[in-house]
Amino acid sequence: MTTTDVRPRSRFANWLLEDSGDQYAQITGPMAKKPPKEHQHSWWKVMCLTGVDYFSTLGYQPGIAALAAGVLSPLATLVLVALTLLGALPVYRRVARESHDGGGSIAMFAKFLPNWWGKFAILVLLGFAATDFTITMTLSAADGAAHIVENPLMPSFLHDQNMTITLVLLALLAAVFLRGFSEAIGIAVGLVGAYLALNLVVAVVGIVKVLQAPHLVTDWTHLLTAKHGNVFAMIGVALLVFPKLALGISGFETGVAVMPQIKGNPADSKEYPRTRIIGTRKLLTSAALIMSGFLIVTSFITTVLIPEKEFEDGGQANGRALAFLAHEYLGNAFGTVYDISTIAILWFAGASAMAGLLNLVPRYLPRFGMAPEWARQIRPLVLVFGLVSFAITWYFNANVDAQGAAYATGVLVLITSAAVAVGISAWSKKQYSRVLGFGVVSLIFTYTTIDNIIEKPAGLHLSILFIMAIMVVSFASRIRRAFELRAVDVVFDEKACQMIDQLAERGEIRIVTHDITDGRSPEEYAEKEADQRRESHIPADEPILFLEVIVKDPSEFSTTLNVTEVDVEDYHILTVEAAAVPNCIASILIAIRDRTGECPHVYFEWTEGNPLVNLMRFMFFGEGEVAPVTREILRRAIPRRSQRPHVHVDS
């Protein structure tokens, strides 16, 4: 492709747009020709990277469960675990098999919707994903702040400073990514190992304390019976309360998003990397089993050992139930170590979410032309996401409980879409027994999502704001970038190369654009040639080359143009599939110029119809007013007129 004159940037702009050199900055953009460098590790190490998000929910999940379900917290948690192991896990094990490039359920779901419908679905799901990941950062930082201010060894001036501490943690998170983030997995392994070990100690001590005081269990069972009557009533209430506990299912989408980082067998095919898929399934299954075990035990010991009033807003166990037990039964020294570990993993859970956003947004938006070029770079996105997280923290006043519904909404919508996607996939493969199973899971998650939204609509409101923001930015960017070349590369087949070279040797390269109507007939090309020679005054002895562009999917933005040459009797035609006709023609003209050193001439007919209607046709269907748009694309791409291909339009 041609090089264009670039306006010099300031030192700050150069630093901001500089590739920071780590795996999260190496993202394939719309004009990139090389795939991102992959940093591959064993599946259990990658599990720790996703686990800083998933396992860190132990920091606040027991407290949220106690607030939502009260004495029924252990039973409601059992429902959560059952749905995790029998619903979410099978769904994402299938997602891992069918979307092994890291696209996750979003990419898988979009496959079943054509053209613009697929892009619209992706934008909506990206809005919910952005809600999920952004709230992960703000909620985790807020809970980390709660652990800091509630620690008895902290200075008194830090008390009631949750907002300030949360913002500082988020600023530190952004600073890490602005500096670089190349050792994520090594840090994650250490944090997850230490955190799970400390939680295991607290869980074992909690069980021992319960066994040493059996009257506590007796009091709990009496309270259960007094409040809810029989077992069936308890189960019914637990099922109704379950949607409020949906935070405990987070982490699955991240688990499939990091698939490219799992080390595979070099002998595996790219179409089906079997070793990597198996590793991802091990990751998902191990994480789900570990988390399920901890959730069951911790929900029981926190419900039995902690007075109910301590879970409420302002209570010492609010947002930090296990930390409360650590201080209560193991002393302030161990409790402080536990707090430090919890704060670290909660803060790093935000890092995992930030990394997810930095991979998710550039994967889709720039490729669709729905984000500026700088959206491929890590540092500008970090600043954007950092400012958004600041605003959300301020909106929710750094309150952990208040953010739970928004977090759950994002998580549940993504899991529901994944369940629907794998159900459609099973139907397309005529696996009807699996369709039934995934259909049941989809219905359960749909109910859970709706119930969560009805109970606390703030999560939906926030998701809608994200969706609207993404839509506005996406379509504004698409319009702004509509006049770019948009070709990743232009590749001519052997016959096309020979024909172009022969024309260049004879002198002028003259290309006549042509729309395919009812197939390719010699009479049609003869008529077109006669019209163009007459209207555009092309000498009779000058050979011409026809160019035909077939619009395959106008919702795409950048594509590789594979140009082939076909012959219809004595007429030579270049044919290519593209997303937009004018951009494709401009890219091919420049590629011919660069190959031959000659500026080609291209000949058009004026398009009939309303100019505004034709402009909309170009924006959304890749056609429309081709001649002036092609000329405008060339003008923007090549500032010097003497270097531009020549555009002719008949009268």
Number of C-alpha atoms within 10 A of each C-alpha: 17 12 7 11 9 6 6 8 10 9 9 9 11 11 14 18 18 15 17 20 13 18 19 25 24 20 24 20 25 22 17 14 11 10 10 14 16 14 14 16 15 15 23 19 20 25 28 25 27 31 32 27 29 25 26 26 27 26 25 26 25 33 27 27 28 26 24 18 21 17 22 26 27 25 20 30 30 19 19 26 22 13 18 22 16 13 21 25 20 20 26 26 22 21 28 27 19 19 21 24 21 22 23 26 30 28 23 21 24 18 15 13 14 11 16 15 13 17 21 15 16 21 23 19 23 25 22 28 28 26 25 27 28 25 27 32 30 33 32 33 33 32 26 29 29 28 28 24 19 22 19 13 12 13 10 11 8 14 14 13 15 23 19 15 20 29 22 15 23 24 16 14 20 23 16 13 23 18 10 19 18 16 10 19 21 13 15 24 19 13 22 26 12 16 26 19 13 20 21 15 13 24 22 15 17 23 18 12 16 17 12 10 12 10 11 16 17 12 11 16 15 13 14 17 13 10 13 17 12 11 11 10 13 18 16 13 16 22 17 14 23 24 27 24 26 26 25 27 24 27 26 27 26 23 27 27 24 23 26 20 22 23 19 20 10 9 9 12 10 10 9 14 17 17 17 24 27 17 21 31 24 16 26 28 17 14 22 23 15 12 22 21 12 18 23 20 18 27 28 24 25 26 26 23 18 19 12 16 13 18 24 17 14 10 15 19 26 26 30 27 28 29 26 23 21 26 20 13 14 14 11 17 12 17 24 20 16 23 28 17 20 31 25 19 30 33 29 27 29 27 27 27 23 25 23 21 22 24 23 20 21 26 19 22 27 24 22 22 26 28 23 17 18 16 21 27 22 27 25 18 22 22 17 12 19 23 15 14 23 19 14 19 25 16 12 16 15 27 22 25 20 16 23 23 26 28 28 30 31 29 26 26 20 25 26 22 19 26 32 24 25 26 25 19 21 18 15 11 10 11 13 13 11 15 21 14 16 24 17 16 23 24 14 16 25 19 15 25 25 17 18 25 19 12 13 18 16 18 26 23 14 22 25 16 15 20 21 15 12 20 18 13 15 20 16 16 19 21 13 14 17 21 20 19 26 27 22 18 18 19 16 21 12 11 16 19 16 13 15 19 15 13 18 20 11 10 12 15 25 20 20 21 21 20 11 12 8 7 7 12 13 13 9 14 19 12 10 15 20 13 15 20 17 12 14 16 10 17 10 11 6 13 16 23 19 22 22 18 22 17 16 15 17 19 21 20 26 24 20 18 21 15 23 18 21 13 12 11 9 9 16 19 25 24 20 24 19 27 26 30 25 28 28 27 25 27 25 24 25 25 20 23 20 13 14 17 12 19 21 23 17 25 22 20 19 12 14 9 10 10 12 11 12 18 17 14 15 20 19 18 21 28 23 25 24 23 21 17 20 22 22 17 21 28 17 13 20 18 12 12 10 9 16 21 22 16 17 17 14 14 8
